[in-house]
């Protein structure tokens, strides 16, 4: 997800082998560090699930995962939501670039 900004992940489809599983509803950040923990994905069955950032990769059509089993159920989503914060609550990080490890890098021009 190089050269991507955090906000560009919103509303992006999540797929496995070309099959659409859902779309990104929210980007969940670490509570202390400017780092992406994972993505809240609204799936085709209407359920929201948690996708750990380390299991996602940006493809031509959206965010690709190796298996639908990478999407964790509501219990895990609640766990990470309670320990993290949504990107929407930290608007200054919306245009931060995403490092390969999920860290958010704010351009110097935006820090002034």
Backbone torsions as a table, in degrees:
resi	resn	phi	psi	omega
1	UNK	NA	33.8	178.2
2	UNK	-65.1	147.6	178.6
3	UNK	67.1	9.9	175.8
4	UNK	-93.9	150.8	171.4
5	UNK	-104.2	159.8	-175.9
6	UNK	-57.6	-42.1	-176.8
7	UNK	-69.2	-21.3	-179.8
8	UNK	-72.8	-8.5	178.0
9	UNK	-80.7	-19.3	-177.7
10	UNK	-68.2	137.2	179.1
11	UNK	68.1	10.7	178.6
12	UNK	-80.5	137.2	177.6
13	UNK	-67.8	148.6	175.5
14	UNK	-112.0	126.9	-173.7
15	UNK	-131.9	156.0	167.2
16	UNK	-131.8	122.5	-178.1
17	UNK	49.7	40.6	178.1
18	UNK	82.3	-4.5	179.5
19	UNK	-92.8	124.5	-178.8
20	UNK	-74.6	123.2	178.6
21	UNK	-97.0	-29.6	-178.4
22	UNK	169.8	-160.5	177.7
23	UNK	-142.9	153.0	-177.1
24	UNK	-69.5	123.5	177.0
25	UNK	-97.6	-34.1	-176.1
26	UNK	-153.4	149.1	174.0
27	UNK	-103.5	122.1	-178.8
28	UNK	-99.3	126.9	-177.4
29	UNK	-106.9	156.4	171.4
30	UNK	-59.8	144.3	-178.2
31	UNK	-69.1	-27.1	-174.9
32	UNK	-106.5	-37.6	-173.9
33	UNK	-109.2	151.5	173.9
34	UNK	-78.9	78.0	-175.3
35	UNK	-144.0	140.3	178.6
36	UNK	-80.2	124.7	172.9
37	UNK	-82.7	-44.0	-177.3
38	UNK	179.3	-169.2	-175.2
39	UNK	-125.1	138.6	170.8
40	UNK	-88.5	121.8	-175.4
41	UNK	-115.2	126.8	173.1
42	UNK	-88.2	114.7	-174.4
43	UNK	-88.4	168.0	-178.3
44	UNK	-60.2	-25.2	178.9
45	UNK	-85.8	4.2	179.0
46	UNK	90.5	-9.8	-179.9
47	UNK	-82.3	147.4	172.6
48	UNK	-96.9	135.0	-178.2
49	UNK	-132.4	161.8	-179.4
50	UNK	-101.7	130.4	176.0
51	UNK	-114.6	109.6	177.6
52	UNK	-58.7	136.2	-177.3
53	UNK	-57.9	-36.9	-176.7
54	UNK	-64.7	-16.4	-178.6
55	UNK	-98.5	-4.6	-175.7
56	UNK	-101.3	148.2	172.8
57	UNK	-143.5	145.6	-177.5
58	UNK	-82.1	124.5	176.3
59	UNK	-112.9	-177.1	-178.2
60	UNK	-65.1	-32.7	-175.8
61	UNK	-98.7	-11.0	-177.6
62	UNK	158.0	-149.3	177.9
63	UNK	-92.8	125.0	-177.3
64	UNK	-101.1	140.5	172.1
65	UNK	-129.1	151.5	-178.2
66	UNK	-70.2	-30.0	-175.3
67	UNK	-152.0	148.7	174.9
68	UNK	-63.5	-18.1	179.2
69	UNK	-71.5	-7.9	174.8
70	UNK	-71.2	-23.3	179.0
71	UNK	-82.1	116.2	-175.9
72	UNK	-90.1	149.4	-172.4
73	UNK	-72.3	-176.6	-172.6
74	UNK	-60.8	-30.0	178.4
75	UNK	-61.6	-46.0	178.3
76	UNK	-69.4	-37.2	176.7
77	UNK	-60.2	-44.6	177.8
78	UNK	-62.1	-41.7	179.4
79	UNK	-58.0	-52.4	-177.5
80	UNK	-71.6	-33.6	177.2
81	UNK	-64.7	-38.7	-179.7
82	UNK	-70.2	-27.6	-176.8
83	UNK	-102.0	-3.1	-179.4
84	UNK	-123.2	-159.0	178.2
85	UNK	-149.8	144.8	178.9
86	UNK	-74.8	149.1	176.9
87	UNK	-54.9	-35.6	-179.1
88	UNK	-59.4	-24.2	-179.7
89	UNK	-83.8	-6.2	-179.1
90	UNK	-132.1	69.6	-173.0
91	UNK	-58.9	-24.5	179.8
92	UNK	-68.4	-13.2	178.0
93	UNK	-98.1	-2.2	-176.9
94	UNK	-57.5	-37.8	-178.2
95	UNK	-99.8	12.3	177.5
96	UNK	-71.6	142.0	177.8
97	UNK	-76.5	147.9	-179.4
98	UNK	-94.7	120.4	174.6
99	UNK	-78.7	160.8	-179.1
100	UNK	-54.9	-30.2	-179.1
101	UNK	-89.4	4.8	178.9
102	UNK	94.9	-6.2	177.0
103	UNK	-65.2	145.8	178.0
104	UNK	-101.8	126.6	-176.7
105	UNK	-110.9	115.8	-180.0
106	UNK	-86.5	126.0	178.1
107	UNK	-60.3	145.6	-179.7
108	UNK	-55.2	-38.3	-178.7
109	UNK	-62.1	-28.5	-179.7
110	UNK	-84.5	-13.4	-177.1
111	UNK	-84.8	-5.2	-177.2
112	UNK	-84.8	NA	NA
